Amino acid sequence: MNNILIQVVGVVILLILGFGFGRLAEKRHFKRIIKREAASQHLPVVATRYPPVDQPYSQILVTGNVVIASDYFKGFLAGLINIFGGRVTPFESMLERARRESVLRMKDEAMKLNAAYVFNIKFDTTRIATGRLAAMEVLAYGTALVPIQQGIKDTQQPVLVNATV
């Protein structure tokens, strides 16, 4: 009886530690995301299919990819929620972090090209399951518009966007 009590207490302590450290890591990641979003807000990212027509641009595909793994506590809590039904909120915050991080990585790639805009942004989300733990992969992609006057840093031929739509 005493041995079982020690095991139960050990599991509870591990769950509490997992929750605490997971929550701390998530808060730190959100703080870094907020700082990076503020630094990159000068680059507009829009979902429209039609590019701006104010000048000719080169069009270059840019991507941002991230894989974020869940901690054991989130997997455990999601399993409990699945039993009773309802929103799986532990994974919602993980998915939000992954989406925002992938957009930031896409913007970083566009800024290296000196892009003025990123338009027609899309997301592709995949769940990666390995045993009881899960991870999310999010790919953000769009078309970076680089003004022709600035040129292109790589050897791709520019594709001109006409001023008439």
Backbone as a chain_set.jsonl record, in Angstrom:
{"seq": "MNNILIQVVGVVILLILGFGFGRLAEKRHFKRIIKREAASQHLPVVATRYPPVDQPYSQILVTGNVVIASDYFKGFLAGLINIFGGRVTPFESMLERARRESVLRMKDEAMKLNAAYVFNIKFDTTRIATGRLAAMEVLAYGTALVPIQQGIKDTQQPVLVNATV", "coords": {"N": [[0.814, -1.196, 0.0], [1.894, 1.244, 0.824], [3.9, 1.523, -1.08], [2.458, 1.881, -3.451], [1.236, 4.333, -2.938], [3.479, 6.008, -2.911], [4.227, 5.824, -5.599], [2.002, 6.981, -6.866], [2.098, 9.593, -5.838], [4.551, 10.322, -6.923], [3.94, 10.313, -9.696], [2.032, 12.37, -9.753], [3.61, 14.541, -8.932], [5.436, 14.639, -11.063], [3.652, 15.292, -13.142], [2.819, 17.845, -12.311], [5.288, 19.21, -12.372], [5.835, 18.954, -15.121], [3.694, 20.415, -16.183], [4.285, 22.961, -15.116], [6.913, 23.604, -16.147], [6.402, 23.34, -18.882], [4.475, 25.321, -19.265], [5.998, 27.579, -18.602], [7.959, 27.525, -20.651], [6.287, 27.908, -22.854], [5.258, 30.497, -22.359], [7.622, 31.999, -22.527], [8.243, 31.578, -25.216], [6.047, 32.82, -26.477], [6.571, 35.486, -25.7], [8.959, 36.003, -27.109], [7.975, 35.748, -29.698], [6.152, 37.895, -29.837], [7.918, 40.097, -29.648], [9.418, 39.747, -32.008], [7.382, 39.967, -33.91], [6.685, 42.648, -33.614], [9.03, 43.822, -34.522], [8.964, 43.14, -37.198], [6.741, 44.233, -38.365], [6.641, 46.133, -40.36], [6.602, 44.91, -42.812], [4.095, 44.112, -44.878], [1.774, 41.43, -44.815], [-0.508, 39.757, -46.646], [-3.626, 38.142, -47.444], [-4.818, 38.32, -49.885], [-5.407, 37.535, -53.343], [-4.596, 39.125, -55.368], [-1.975, 41.099, -56.428], [-0.439, 44.242, -55.371], [-0.549, 47.08, -57.574], [1.111, 49.239, -57.953], [3.727, 49.485, -58.922], [6.235, 47.735, -60.936], [7.04, 44.393, -59.977], [9.205, 41.756, -58.862], [8.374, 38.373, -58.462], [8.605, 36.071, -55.888], [8.563, 32.937, -54.362], [8.103, 32.488, -50.931], [8.714, 30.835, -47.853], [7.829, 29.597, -44.596], [8.516, 27.414, -42.078], [7.647, 25.359, -39.333], [7.977, 23.129, -36.591], [6.321, 22.168, -33.785], [6.417, 20.626, -30.723], [4.291, 18.908, -28.434], [4.089, 18.914, -24.857], [4.253, 16.333, -22.319], [2.243, 16.723, -20.425], [0.295, 18.248, -21.77], [-0.511, 16.367, -23.67], [-1.585, 14.422, -21.978], [-3.692, 15.855, -20.749], [-5.204, 16.491, -23.032], [-6.011, 13.939, -23.748], [-7.76, 13.37, -21.625], [-9.727, 15.307, -22.11], [-10.665, 14.413, -24.556], [-12.014, 12.141, -23.777], [-14.246, 13.113, -22.374], [-15.214, 15.01, -24.097], [-15.359, 18.144, -25.921], [-13.643, 21.32, -26.425], [-10.253, 21.102, -27.351], [-8.271, 22.682, -25.748], [-5.529, 22.747, -24.852], [-4.022, 22.118, -27.133], [-4.721, 24.176, -28.805], [-3.326, 26.522, -28.1], [-0.774, 25.678, -28.714], [-0.979, 25.339, -31.478], [-1.501, 27.975, -32.241], [0.927, 29.227, -31.545], [2.606, 27.881, -33.337], [1.571, 28.689, -35.844], [2.0, 31.499, -35.78], [4.791, 31.592, -35.474], [5.613, 30.36, -37.876], [4.77, 32.246, -39.762], [6.43, 34.36, -39.045], [8.935, 33.286, -39.716], [8.612, 33.05, -42.451], [8.362, 35.756, -43.111], [10.93, 36.595, -42.378], [12.469, 35.375, -44.374], [11.435, 36.734, -46.6], [12.219, 39.359, -45.993], [14.968, 39.142, -46.25], [15.165, 39.143, -48.961], [14.558, 41.723, -49.54], [11.854, 42.382, -49.85], [8.805, 44.107, -50.587], [6.199, 43.467, -50.047], [4.266, 40.636, -48.933], [2.136, 38.527, -50.449], [-0.949, 36.677, -50.942], [-0.924, 34.693, -48.904], [-0.786, 31.464, -47.467], [-1.631, 28.602, -45.43], [-0.425, 25.445, -44.326], [-1.152, 22.746, -42.43], [-0.053, 20.096, -40.389], [-0.481, 17.233, -38.404], [1.728, 15.529, -36.418], [2.106, 12.465, -35.141], [3.513, 10.556, -32.617], [3.349, 7.89, -30.844], [2.084, 8.58, -27.632], [2.598, 11.275, -27.526], [2.329, 14.336, -29.357], [3.006, 16.361, -32.224], [2.972, 19.447, -34.026], [3.14, 20.49, -37.339], [3.548, 23.38, -39.15], [3.268, 25.069, -42.125], [3.825, 28.074, -43.62], [3.227, 29.942, -46.489], [3.834, 32.163, -49.198], [3.793, 34.775, -51.708], [6.49, 36.731, -52.295], [6.943, 40.115, -53.025], [9.252, 41.81, -54.752], [10.503, 44.927, -55.38], [11.426, 45.902, -58.663], [13.491, 47.764, -59.06], [15.203, 47.377, -56.9], [16.286, 44.937, -57.398], [17.136, 41.41, -57.525], [18.454, 39.144, -55.198], [19.24, 36.532, -55.751], [19.729, 34.202, -58.507], [17.377, 33.971, -59.933], [15.093, 34.547, -62.602], [13.276, 37.535, -63.009], [9.746, 37.789, -62.579], [7.413, 39.705, -64.0], [4.921, 41.817, -62.66], [2.113, 43.022, -64.048], [0.81, 46.348, -64.44], [-1.847, 46.497, -64.881], [-4.85, 45.049, -63.925]], "CA": [[0.0, 0.0, 0.0], [2.788, 2.388, 0.925], [4.615, 1.612, -2.35], [1.527, 2.436, -4.434], [1.081, 5.749, -2.6], [4.697, 6.694, -3.371], [4.17, 5.896, -7.053], [0.976, 7.954, -7.23], [2.643, 10.907, -5.521], [5.595, 10.573, -7.922], [3.29, 10.667, -10.958], [1.421, 13.693, -9.583], [4.697, 15.52, -8.905], [5.934, 14.755, -12.43], [2.659, 16.036, -13.918], [2.886, 19.247, -11.896], [6.525, 19.759, -12.922], [5.648, 19.05, -16.564], [2.806, 21.541, -16.422], [4.99, 24.207, -14.792], [7.981, 23.885, -17.099], [5.779, 23.532, -20.191], [3.842, 26.648, -19.252], [7.081, 28.558, -18.628], [8.537, 27.525, -22.002], [5.295, 28.493, -23.758], [5.228, 31.948, -22.117], [8.85, 32.572, -23.087], [8.133, 31.562, -26.676], [5.109, 33.882, -26.851], [7.249, 36.777, -25.545], [9.871, 36.162, -28.246], [7.144, 35.943, -30.893], [5.616, 39.262, -29.793], [9.014, 41.014, -29.977], [9.754, 39.592, -33.425], [6.268, 40.52, -34.687], [6.806, 44.105, -33.578], [10.169, 44.214, -35.355], [8.732, 42.853, -38.622], [5.417, 44.707, -38.78], [6.761, 46.998, -41.533], [6.396, 44.1, -44.017], [2.709, 43.651, -44.903], [1.469, 40.076, -45.264], [-1.943, 39.776, -46.909], [-4.154, 36.912, -48.012], [-5.445, 38.584, -51.172], [-4.787, 36.869, -54.489], [-4.195, 40.129, -56.349], [-0.873, 41.915, -55.902], [-0.561, 45.682, -55.599], [-0.194, 47.44, -58.949], [1.725, 50.559, -57.947], [4.979, 49.439, -59.665], [6.551, 46.351, -61.296], [7.679, 43.609, -58.93], [9.596, 40.372, -59.075], [7.616, 37.503, -57.56], [9.419, 34.963, -55.396], [7.901, 32.155, -53.331], [8.781, 32.445, -49.634], [8.082, 29.873, -46.945], [8.243, 29.522, -43.205], [8.106, 26.106, -41.6], [7.97, 25.127, -37.932], [7.405, 21.951, -35.938], [6.265, 22.392, -32.343], [5.986, 19.411, -30.036], [3.554, 19.107, -27.184], [4.689, 18.245, -23.711], [3.483, 15.182, -21.846], [1.049, 17.183, -19.712], [-0.733, 18.605, -22.761], [-1.025, 15.117, -24.22], [-2.407, 13.809, -20.943], [-4.899, 16.664, -20.611], [-5.986, 16.322, -24.258], [-6.632, 12.619, -23.646], [-8.91, 13.491, -20.718], [-10.765, 16.088, -22.789], [-11.247, 13.544, -25.581], [-12.943, 11.2, -23.129], [-15.479, 13.807, -21.997], [-15.653, 15.88, -25.19], [-15.137, 19.581, -25.764], [-12.505, 21.915, -27.128], [-8.94, 20.649, -26.868], [-7.573, 23.959, -25.598], [-4.058, 22.667, -24.763], [-3.434, 22.111, -28.455], [-5.01, 25.437, -29.479], [-2.211, 27.453, -27.881], [0.36, 25.143, -29.452], [-1.213, 25.638, -32.885], [-1.337, 29.42, -32.416], [2.371, 29.501, -31.552], [3.176, 27.358, -34.583], [1.161, 29.563, -36.95], [2.675, 32.786, -35.686], [6.218, 31.361, -35.725], [5.822, 30.085, -39.303], [4.643, 33.529, -40.476], [7.649, 35.125, -38.787], [10.028, 32.711, -40.502], [8.354, 33.427, -43.836], [8.701, 37.176, -43.215], [12.39, 36.696, -42.348], [12.945, 35.032, -45.713], [11.051, 37.825, -47.497], [13.032, 40.536, -45.685], [16.295, 38.927, -46.832], [15.049, 39.47, -50.384], [14.135, 43.123, -49.597], [10.496, 42.41, -50.377], [7.937, 45.191, -50.138], [4.958, 42.832, -49.617], [4.051, 39.205, -49.144], [0.701, 38.397, -50.676], [-1.509, 35.34, -51.17], [-0.391, 33.803, -47.874], [-1.544, 30.238, -47.195], [-1.095, 27.748, -44.372], [-0.603, 24.002, -44.416], [-0.937, 22.237, -41.077], [-0.005, 18.646, -40.291], [-0.266, 16.681, -37.07], [2.7, 14.45, -36.405], [1.851, 11.693, -33.923], [4.447, 9.493, -32.279], [2.929, 7.367, -29.552], [1.143, 9.425, -26.901], [2.912, 12.68, -27.722], [2.027, 14.834, -30.694], [3.661, 17.594, -32.653], [2.296, 20.128, -35.117], [3.964, 21.153, -38.337], [2.81, 24.417, -39.86], [3.995, 25.697, -43.22], [3.222, 29.295, -44.156], [3.889, 30.294, -47.739], [3.235, 33.263, -49.927], [4.596, 35.335, -52.788], [7.165, 37.975, -51.934], [7.057, 41.073, -54.123], [10.476, 42.598, -54.641], [10.516, 45.957, -56.413], [12.432, 45.645, -59.7], [14.611, 48.684, -58.893], [16.137, 46.841, -55.911], [16.91, 43.731, -57.932], [16.951, 40.144, -56.815], [19.743, 38.695, -54.691], [19.629, 35.251, -56.326], [19.825, 34.19, -59.964], [16.08, 33.754, -60.55], [14.617, 35.568, -63.527], [12.102, 38.192, -62.433], [8.44, 37.67, -63.22], [6.845, 41.032, -63.848], [3.507, 41.984, -62.388], [1.622, 44.136, -64.853], [0.093, 47.383, -63.696], [-3.284, 46.379, -65.14], [-5.423, 43.8, -63.404]], "C": [[0.856, 1.258, 0.0], [3.525, 2.614, -0.389], [3.735, 2.239, -3.435], [1.338, 3.935, -4.196], [2.288, 6.555, -3.07], [4.682, 6.849, -4.888], [3.151, 6.939, -7.515], [1.484, 9.371, -6.981], [3.73, 11.283, -6.53], [5.007, 10.996, -9.257], [2.683, 12.06, -10.877], [2.493, 14.782, -9.594], [5.258, 15.73, -10.313], [4.958, 15.526, -13.321], [2.697, 17.523, -13.591], [4.15, 19.907, -12.447], [6.417, 19.929, -14.441], [4.775, 20.228, -16.931], [3.551, 22.856, -16.212], [6.058, 24.559, -15.814], [7.439, 24.085, -18.51], [5.155, 24.907, -20.314], [4.892, 27.756, -19.331], [7.702, 28.662, -20.024], [7.583, 28.178, -23.002], [5.231, 30.009, -23.595], [6.46, 32.627, -22.692], [8.782, 32.632, -24.607], [7.18, 32.653, -27.155], [5.76, 35.262, -26.729], [8.211, 37.034, -26.695], [9.095, 36.42, -29.537], [6.634, 37.374, -30.957], [6.703, 40.277, -30.157], [9.357, 40.949, -31.464], [8.638, 40.122, -34.323], [6.341, 42.038, -34.732], [7.938, 44.583, -34.484], [9.9, 44.016, -36.85], [7.387, 43.378, -39.126], [5.471, 45.651, -39.979], [6.54, 46.24, -42.84], [4.967, 43.564, -44.026], [2.598, 42.23, -45.462], [-0.041, 40.005, -45.415], [-2.367, 38.493, -47.608], [-4.795, 37.112, -49.377], [-4.684, 37.896, -52.305], [-4.23, 37.865, -55.487], [-3.112, 41.025, -55.762], [-1.138, 43.396, -56.102], [-0.027, 46.025, -56.991], [0.498, 48.8, -59.027], [3.043, 50.621, -58.718], [5.274, 47.992, -60.042], [7.35, 45.662, -60.183], [8.181, 42.288, -59.496], [8.825, 39.544, -58.066], [8.469, 36.305, -57.182], [8.649, 34.256, -54.28], [8.742, 32.174, -52.062], [7.992, 31.527, -48.715], [8.622, 30.045, -45.537], [7.674, 28.243, -42.63], [8.52, 25.949, -40.142], [7.294, 23.837, -37.474], [7.48, 22.214, -34.44], [5.696, 21.14, -31.696], [5.221, 19.766, -28.77], [4.32, 18.428, -26.057], [3.765, 17.133, -23.223], [2.189, 15.627, -21.168], [-0.054, 17.557, -20.69], [-1.344, 17.364, -23.384], [-1.953, 14.409, -23.246], [-3.741, 14.537, -20.803], [-5.798, 16.53, -21.844], [-6.677, 14.963, -24.271], [-7.848, 12.644, -22.74], [-10.057, 14.245, -21.389], [-11.443, 15.24, -23.864], [-12.236, 12.545, -24.996], [-14.29, 11.877, -22.881], [-16.025, 14.709, -23.103], [-15.37, 17.339, -24.896], [-13.939, 20.041, -26.553], [-11.2, 21.437, -26.51], [-8.043, 21.889, -26.779], [-6.059, 23.825, -25.427], [-3.387, 22.698, -26.133], [-3.711, 23.402, -29.218], [-3.867, 26.435, -29.307], [-0.968, 26.986, -28.631], [0.235, 25.471, -30.945], [-1.059, 27.132, -33.157], [0.143, 29.803, -32.451], [3.002, 29.053, -32.86], [2.816, 28.241, -35.768], [1.939, 30.874, -36.932], [4.176, 32.657, -35.968], [6.484, 31.115, -37.209], [5.696, 31.366, -40.131], [5.899, 34.371, -40.259], [8.828, 34.596, -39.596], [9.86, 33.036, -41.985], [8.725, 34.897, -44.06], [10.221, 37.379, -43.197], [12.986, 36.407, -43.722], [12.627, 36.156, -46.707], [11.899, 39.07, -47.24], [14.453, 40.379, -46.217], [16.317, 39.258, -48.32], [14.714, 40.945, -50.614], [12.748, 43.266, -50.202], [9.725, 43.585, -49.79], [6.639, 44.636, -49.565], [5.127, 41.315, -49.668], [2.551, 39.058, -49.307], [0.35, 36.953, -50.968], [-0.948, 34.323, -50.18], [-1.356, 32.634, -47.646], [-0.854, 29.481, -46.067], [-1.356, 26.29, -44.712], [-0.226, 23.445, -43.051], [-1.007, 20.72, -41.085], [0.22, 18.255, -38.846], [0.683, 15.506, -37.202], [2.519, 13.71, -35.084], [2.897, 10.597, -33.775], [4.083, 8.974, -30.899], [1.903, 8.273, -28.905], [1.39, 10.909, -27.13], [2.658, 13.083, -29.166], [2.851, 16.085, -30.964], [2.857, 18.158, -33.82], [3.345, 20.706, -36.05], [3.075, 22.155, -39.054], [3.749, 25.021, -40.89], [3.196, 26.918, -43.66], [3.976, 29.624, -45.434], [3.11, 31.382, -48.441], [4.188, 33.737, -51.004], [5.169, 36.666, -52.334], [7.273, 38.847, -53.176], [8.27, 41.951, -53.871], [10.45, 43.643, -55.732], [11.685, 45.736, -57.383], [13.661, 46.532, -59.507], [15.648, 48.138, -57.913], [16.858, 45.612, -56.434], [16.638, 42.526, -57.061], [18.327, 39.64, -56.41], [20.171, 37.353, -55.274], [19.558, 35.329, -57.849], [18.497, 33.93, -60.645], [15.758, 34.894, -61.511], [13.384, 36.222, -62.933], [10.851, 37.912, -63.274], [7.737, 38.999, -62.963], [5.356, 40.958, -63.552], [3.049, 43.193, -63.167], [0.813, 45.109, -64.01], [-1.397, 47.35, -63.973], [-3.775, 45.036, -64.661], [-6.814, 43.638, -63.947]], "O": [[0.582, 2.212, -0.728], [3.756, 3.759, -0.781], [4.213, 3.035, -4.243], [1.286, 4.714, -5.147], [2.132, 7.667, -3.573], [5.081, 7.891, -5.407], [3.413, 7.692, -8.453], [1.315, 10.249, -7.827], [3.815, 12.438, -6.945], [5.505, 11.927, -9.888], [2.802, 12.846, -11.817], [2.299, 15.834, -10.204], [5.525, 16.863, -10.713], [5.381, 16.322, -14.159], [2.618, 18.363, -14.488], [4.096, 21.036, -12.935], [6.861, 20.941, -14.983], [5.072, 20.96, -17.875], [3.456, 23.763, -17.038], [6.105, 25.69, -16.298], [7.961, 24.911, -19.258], [5.29, 25.576, -21.339], [4.706, 28.748, -20.036], [7.942, 29.764, -20.519], [8.015, 28.913, -23.89], [5.158, 30.733, -24.588], [6.362, 33.705, -23.278], [9.208, 33.613, -25.217], [7.471, 33.338, -28.135], [5.523, 36.124, -27.575], [8.28, 38.151, -27.208], [9.518, 37.222, -30.369], [6.677, 38.001, -32.015], [6.435, 41.221, -30.899], [9.564, 41.981, -32.103], [8.917, 40.671, -35.389], [6.085, 42.645, -35.772], [7.823, 45.622, -35.134], [10.543, 44.658, -37.681], [6.946, 42.997, -40.21], [4.428, 45.942, -40.564], [6.313, 46.863, -43.877], [4.651, 42.653, -43.26], [3.245, 41.882, -46.45], [-0.775, 40.169, -44.441], [-1.566, 37.841, -48.278], [-5.274, 36.146, -49.971], [-3.471, 37.704, -52.227], [-3.462, 37.484, -56.37], [-3.313, 41.641, -54.715], [-1.978, 43.768, -56.921], [0.846, 45.334, -57.516], [0.468, 49.443, -60.076], [3.449, 51.706, -59.134], [4.622, 47.089, -59.516], [8.211, 46.266, -59.544], [7.65, 41.773, -60.48], [8.641, 39.972, -56.927], [8.993, 35.606, -58.05], [8.144, 34.902, -53.362], [9.944, 31.912, -52.101], [6.766, 31.451, -48.789], [9.717, 30.566, -45.323], [6.465, 28.018, -42.693], [9.615, 26.358, -39.757], [6.192, 23.502, -37.91], [8.556, 22.452, -33.893], [4.629, 20.658, -32.076], [5.475, 20.786, -28.13], [5.092, 17.496, -26.278], [2.625, 17.021, -23.675], [1.154, 14.979, -21.321], [-1.218, 17.222, -20.467], [-2.554, 17.307, -23.604], [-2.983, 13.863, -23.641], [-4.796, 13.904, -20.745], [-7.02, 16.462, -21.713], [-7.804, 14.845, -24.751], [-8.861, 12.013, -23.043], [-11.22, 13.865, -21.251], [-12.655, 15.336, -24.06], [-13.193, 12.153, -25.664], [-15.343, 11.295, -23.142], [-17.181, 15.127, -23.043], [-15.164, 17.719, -23.744], [-13.299, 19.261, -27.258], [-11.067, 21.378, -25.288], [-7.175, 22.109, -27.624], [-5.343, 24.74, -25.834], [-2.296, 23.248, -26.274], [-3.01, 23.702, -30.185], [-3.484, 27.114, -30.259], [-0.196, 27.806, -29.127], [1.216, 25.834, -31.592], [-0.537, 27.514, -34.204], [0.563, 30.607, -33.284], [3.836, 29.759, -33.427], [3.668, 28.515, -36.613], [2.471, 31.302, -37.956], [4.76, 33.517, -36.626], [7.476, 31.609, -37.746], [6.436, 31.551, -41.097], [6.378, 35.022, -41.187], [9.632, 35.377, -40.105], [10.841, 33.269, -42.691], [9.329, 35.24, -45.076], [10.742, 38.234, -43.913], [13.892, 37.105, -44.177], [13.454, 36.488, -47.556], [12.261, 39.768, -48.188], [15.082, 41.366, -46.596], [17.36, 39.611, -48.87], [14.597, 41.376, -51.761], [12.503, 44.183, -50.987], [9.958, 44.0, -48.655], [6.035, 45.26, -48.692], [6.007, 40.79, -50.351], [1.783, 39.418, -48.415], [1.221, 36.117, -51.209], [-0.547, 33.226, -50.568], [-2.576, 32.805, -47.635], [0.327, 29.684, -45.783], [-2.376, 25.949, -45.309], [0.891, 23.651, -42.576], [-1.894, 20.127, -41.699], [1.02, 18.874, -38.143], [0.461, 14.6, -38.005], [2.758, 14.279, -34.019], [3.131, 9.813, -34.695], [4.472, 9.565, -29.892], [0.948, 8.694, -29.559], [0.483, 11.72, -26.946], [2.762, 12.265, -30.08], [3.32, 16.761, -30.048], [2.15, 17.426, -34.513], [4.312, 21.329, -35.612], [1.983, 21.817, -39.51], [4.867, 25.43, -40.577], [2.027, 26.804, -44.028], [5.206, 29.593, -45.466], [1.894, 31.501, -48.295], [5.264, 33.168, -51.19], [4.435, 37.605, -52.027], [7.65, 38.372, -54.248], [8.314, 42.725, -52.915], [10.381, 43.292, -56.91], [12.798, 45.422, -56.961], [14.777, 46.085, -59.772], [16.841, 48.399, -58.069], [17.942, 45.283, -55.951], [16.002, 42.613, -56.011], [19.268, 39.704, -57.201], [21.366, 37.058, -55.292], [19.352, 36.405, -58.411], [18.483, 33.684, -61.851], [16.104, 36.05, -61.265], [12.522, 35.525, -62.398], [10.905, 37.814, -64.5], [7.499, 39.362, -61.811], [4.631, 40.142, -64.121], [3.56, 44.293, -62.953], [0.214, 44.737, -63.001], [-2.148, 48.105, -63.356], [-3.178, 44.002, -64.962], [-7.486, 42.654, -63.639]]}, "num_chains": 1, "name": "protein.A"}
